[in-house]
Amino acid sequence: MKLRAIHSCSCAACQSGEPKTQLHHSELNLLMSRLDERQRRWLAAVEANRIGRGGTEHLRTITGLDINTIRRGRQELASAFASNPSGRIREIGGGRKRLEKK
């Protein structure tokens, strides 16, 4: 598995140097760097739900994830993962086409 680079938070609290907030955001980004794309989406969704209003935008600033990715994670959490097969990371047909197909 290829390791993902650790994102640097660009929120106002981290830029002003609040140590408690910086620690929380750096730990969150460290954890995000070790998860697969589906797990990152769900973790961001849980954190956005915990924050409440404005949580999706705030998590976008902290993690660097696309806002639609976080929204999709929130939808998947709300549906209790009904449309997500447990053995797959991507949906069937998702991702790049195989080199032999090209």
C-alpha positions, -999 to +999 in steps of 0.1 A: +000+000+000+014+034-010+016+058+019-003+091+015+014+124+023+004+140+056-017+171+049-009+203+067-039+220+082-046+255+070-073+265+094-072+299+113-066+282+147-036+263+135-022+293+117-025+314+149-006+287+169-032+272+193-013+241+205-043+220+215-060+226+182-027+220+162-022+187+180-057+175+173-055+185+136-021+170+131-032+137+147-063+137+126-042+142+094-017+116+105-045+091+109-061+101+076-027+094+058-028+058+069-065+050+059-078+040+025-101+064+006-133+049+019-122+051+055-109+087+051-143+096+038-161+081+067-137+095+094-141+130+078-179+125+078-180+115+115-159+145+125-181+168+103-212+155+120-196+160+154-189+197+146-224+203+133-232+233+111-202+242+090-184+210+098-181+199+062-163+231+052-142+230+083-131+194+077-122+204+041-098+230+055-083+207+080-079+176+059-077+189+023-104+165+012-129+176-015-161+189+000-181+164-022-161+135-007-170+145+028-207+149+018-206+115+002-192+101+035-220+118+054-246+103+031-231+068+035-231+071+073-268+083+072-278+052+051-258+029+075-236+018+046-264+002+028-249+006-006-213-002+003-201-038-001-179-048+028-151-065+008-144-037-017-129-002-014-143+011-047-176+004-064-176-021-092-163-005-123-146+023-103-109+033-107-086+031-137-092+006-165-066-022-167-037-016-189-046-047-211-080-031-218-064+000-233 
